[in-house]
Structures are given as structure tokens and as C-alpha cells.
Amino acid sequence: MNNMIAIFKKQIKDTFKNKTVLIQFVMFPVLTVVMNNVIQIEGMPKNFFVSMFAAMYVGMAPLTSISAVIAEEKEQNTLRVLLMSNVKPQEYLLGVGSYIWIACMLGASVMCAAGSYTLQESLAFLGVMAAGILTSLLLGAAIGTRSKNQMTAASVSVPVMMVFSFLPMLAMFNTGIAKVARFTYSQQVVLMLEQIDARSLRPDSISIVCGNILLFTVLFILSYKKCGLD
């Protein structure tokens, strides 16, 4: 626990030095607040911009942030030094992952406050976002662990991030894309957020998100072993 807390504090200091990571936590919450208050179109669905930017935020911020952090630690040999200092790999990953998860949840809270949700709907919104952010973290951790340096991590994480971030938006305008996108966690985040008013979540949405979590967990474990960090 002490090692995890130390790594958590280290990441807080490093974030303010790394503007690329910091902007990931801030950009979409700010865009949500601005667009939700400035643009009002007749017939536009309730909380339209909140749902749209929430899915993009889930698909982008956690994935790119954790992949960049882990790849940077590997490139600078900081990760290997930590491991040689009796910091277990799971302690390091939990310390980094919990920090990014909390930072992303703070952004999700801002987005939730920008929408017109009741207390129960707000709790459901944050619950859906928490699951989506966790899924994205696992995928980003797998990419960062497998990458040799930051450049490699960026070359992989950026196209992956664009797929999961923009698929939900493209699915709104193309039924063919929608049939494929429904199997991704980011699309299911949008669908579940749209169902918050009904206060019920479809079992298939929950199943697909859980399936994505399982898939990315396996992918991370394989990447973890492949890189010899164990």
C-alpha cells in the first residue's frame, strides 16, 4: 500500500510536468460545458453533447494517458529501477492506474454536472463512466506495456483511440458502422447513457462491456508477460 501511495503521489507531480497527459483530463470536460451551454438546437435530444463527449472522453483520455505514462517509464528505465527497488509490478500498475482513473472520474463528474440529471441519474452516469474508463485503462496499459518507447506507444494508441472515440459518433449516421460499433465498450457507454432517463440498463450492454474488460485484461496479461516485466 505504501508503494502504491508513493507511485500515486509521483504521478500527480509528473502530470503537471507532462502537459500532453494533463490536457487529456481537461479538454473534453471543458468542451462539454461550453457546447452544452452555448449550442441549443430545437429538437436536439436531452444531454446530447454530454453523451457524445462522454463516449469520446472514455475512449481517449484513459487509453492515451496510461499508455504514454507506462511507455515513458520504460523508455527512461524508471520502471525497471522501481521493480529493482522491491516495487512489485502490480503495485506500480495499480498506483498509476488508480491515479488516472480518479483523474478521469473528476472529469466525468464535471461532464455529469453539465447535464440535467437527477441524483439517481447522476449516480448511474458516473457508474457507467467508471466502467468505461476502467475498460479503456486496461487497453491503454496493454499498449504501454508492449511499447518500447513513447513514440511507439503514440503510434499505436492514437489510431486505437480514434477508433473507440469516434465510432459512436459515426454510428449515429451509418447503420453499417452501428452494427460493428455495438460490440465496443465506447458505443455501449453511449447507449447506456441514453437509457439513464429510463433508469434501466439493457443486459446486453452490460455483457458487452464486461466482455471488453475481460478481453483487454487478457491482452494486458499477455503483453505484460511478453515484455518480461514479471
C-alpha positions in Angstrom: 0.0 0.0 0.0 2.9 2.4 0.8 4.4 1.7 -2.6 1.1 2.3 -4.3 0.6 5.6 -2.5 4.2 6.7 -3.3 3.6 6.0 -7.0 0.3 7.7 -6.9 1.9 10.9 -5.5 4.7 10.6 -8.1 2.2 10.6 -10.9 0.4 13.7 -9.5 3.7 15.6 -9.7 4.6 14.2 -13.1 1.2 15.1 -14.6 1.8 18.8 -14.1 5.1 18.5 -15.9 3.6 16.5 -18.8 1.2 18.9 -20.5 0.2 16.2 -23.1 -1.3 14.0 -20.4 -2.8 16.9 -18.4 -4.7 18.2 -21.4 -6.4 14.8 -21.8 -8.1 15.2 -18.5 -9.3 18.7 -19.1 -10.2 19.0 -22.8 -13.4 17.1 -23.1 -15.0 18.2 -19.8 -14.4 21.8 -20.9 -15.8 21.2 -24.3 -18.9 19.6 -22.8 -19.6 22.5 -20.6 -19.1 25.0 -23.4 -21.1 23.2 -26.1 -23.9 22.2 -23.7 -24.4 25.8 -22.7 -23.7 27.6 -25.9 -25.5 25.5 -28.6 -29.2 25.0 -28.2 -31.0 23.4 -31.3 -34.7 22.8 -31.4 -35.4 19.0 -31.3 -32.0 18.1 -30.1 -32.0 15.2 -27.6 -31.6 15.9 -23.9 -28.0 15.9 -22.8 -26.9 15.3 -26.4 -23.4 16.8 -26.1 -22.8 15.2 -22.7 -23.4 11.7 -24.0 -21.4 12.3 -27.2 -18.4 13.8 -25.5 -18.6 11.4 -22.6 -18.0 8.5 -25.0 -15.1 10.3 -26.7 -13.6 11.1 -23.3 -13.8 7.4 -22.2 -12.2 6.2 -25.5 -9.5 8.8 -25.5 -8.2 10.1 -22.1 -7.6 7.0 -20.1 -6.2 5.0 -23.0 -3.7 7.6 -24.2 -2.7 8.7 -20.7 -1.8 5.4 -19.2 -0.1 4.1 -22.4 2.1 7.3 -22.5 2.9 7.1 -18.8 4.0 3.4 -18.9 5.9 3.8 -22.2 7.7 6.9 -20.8 8.7 5.0 -17.6 10.0 2.1 -19.7 11.9 4.4 -22.1 13.7 6.2 -19.2 14.3 2.9 -17.3 12.3 4.3 -14.3 10.1 1.3 -14.3 13.0 -1.1 -14.1 14.5 0.9 -11.3 11.2 0.7 -9.4 11.0 -3.0 -9.9 14.5 -3.5 -8.6 13.6 -1.4 -5.6 11.1 -4.1 -4.4 8.1 -2.3 -6.0 6.0 -5.1 -7.4 4.6 -4.8 -10.9 1.0 -4.9 -9.7 1.8 -2.2 -7.1 3.1 0.0 -9.8 0.3 -0.6 -12.2 -2.4 -0.1 -9.5 -0.7 3.1 -8.4 -0.6 4.5 -11.9 -4.0 3.1 -12.9 -5.8 4.3 -9.8 -4.4 7.8 -10.3 -5.5 8.1 -13.9 -8.9 6.5 -13.1 -9.6 9.1 -10.4 -8.4 12.0 -12.6 -10.7 10.8 -15.4 -13.6 10.4 -12.9 -13.1 14.0 -11.8 -13.5 15.0 -15.5 -16.6 12.7 -15.7 -18.1 14.5 -12.7 -17.7 17.8 -14.5 -19.5 16.4 -17.5 -22.2 15.0 -15.3 -22.7 18.4 -13.6 -23.0 20.0 -17.1 -26.0 17.7 -17.9 -29.5 17.9 -16.5 -29.5 14.8 -14.4 -31.3 13.9 -11.2 -29.3 12.5 -8.3 -30.1 8.9 -9.2 -29.3 9.6 -12.9 -26.0 11.2 -11.9 -25.0 8.1 -9.9 -25.9 5.9 -12.9 -23.9 8.3 -15.2 -20.8 8.1 -13.0 -21.2 4.3 -12.7 -21.3 3.9 -16.5 -18.3 6.2 -16.9 -16.4 4.3 -14.2 -16.8 1.0 -16.1 -15.9 2.6 -19.4 -12.8 4.3 -18.0 -11.6 1.0 -16.4 -12.0 -0.8 -19.8 -10.1 1.9 -21.6 -7.3 1.8 -18.9 -6.8 -1.9 -19.4 -6.4 -1.4 -23.1 -4.1 1.5 -22.7 -2.0 -0.4 -20.1 -1.6 -3.3 -22.6 -0.4 -0.9 -25.3 2.0 0.9 -23.0 3.4 -2.3 -21.6 4.0 -3.7 -25.1 5.6 -0.5 -26.4 9.4 0.1 -26.3 9.1 3.9 -26.0 6.7 6.8 -26.2 6.9 7.1 -29.9 5.8 3.5 -30.4 3.1 3.9 -27.8 1.7 7.0 -29.6 1.8 5.4 -33.0 -0.4 2.5 -31.6 -2.6 4.3 -29.1 -3.6 7.2 -31.4 -5.3 5.1 -34.1 -6.8 2.8 -31.5 -8.1 5.8 -29.5 -9.6 7.4 -32.7 -11.5 4.1 -33.4 -13.0 3.8 -30.0 -13.6 7.6 -29.6 -15.3 8.3 -33.0 -17.1 5.1 -33.6 -20.1 6.1 -31.5 -20.4 9.4 -33.4 -20.1 7.7 -36.8 -22.6 5.1 -35.7 -25.3 7.8 -35.4 -25.1 8.4 -39.2 -24.4 4.9 -40.6 -26.3 1.8 -39.8 -23.5 -0.5 -41.1 -21.0 1.1 -38.7 -23.5 0.9 -35.9 -23.7 -2.9 -36.3 -20.0 -3.1 -35.8 -19.7 -0.4 -33.1 -22.3 -2.1 -30.8 -19.6 -4.6 -29.8 -17.3 -1.9 -28.5 -17.4 -0.5 -25.0 -17.5 3.1 -26.1 -20.6 2.5 -28.1 -22.3 0.8 -25.2 -21.3 3.7 -23.0 -23.4 6.0 -25.3 -26.3 3.6 -25.3 -26.3 3.2 -21.5 -26.1 6.9 -21.0 -29.1 7.3 -23.4 -31.0 4.8 -21.2 -30.3 6.6 -17.9 -33.7 8.5 -18.1 -35.5 5.2 -18.2 -33.5 4.1 -15.1 -32.8 0.7 -16.7 -29.8 -0.8 -18.4 -30.1 -3.5 -21.1 -28.4 -6.8 -20.1 -26.7 -7.0 -23.5 -25.0 -3.6 -22.9 -23.6 -4.8 -19.6 -22.5 -8.1 -21.1 -20.6 -6.4 -24.0 -18.8 -4.0 -21.6 -17.8 -7.0 -19.3 -16.7 -8.9 -22.4 -14.5 -5.9 -23.4 -13.0 -5.8 -19.9 -12.2 -9.5 -20.0 -10.7 -9.3 -23.4 -8.4 -6.3 -22.6 -7.4 -7.9 -19.3 -6.2 -11.0 -21.2 -4.5 -8.7 -23.7 -2.7 -6.9 -20.9 -1.6 -10.1 -19.2 -0.1 -11.4 -22.5 1.6 -8.0 -23.1 2.9 -8.0 -19.6 4.5 -11.4 -19.9 5.8 -10.7 -23.4 7.8 -7.8 -22.1 9.3 -9.7 -19.3 8.2 -7.3 -16.6 7.2 -10.2 -14.4 
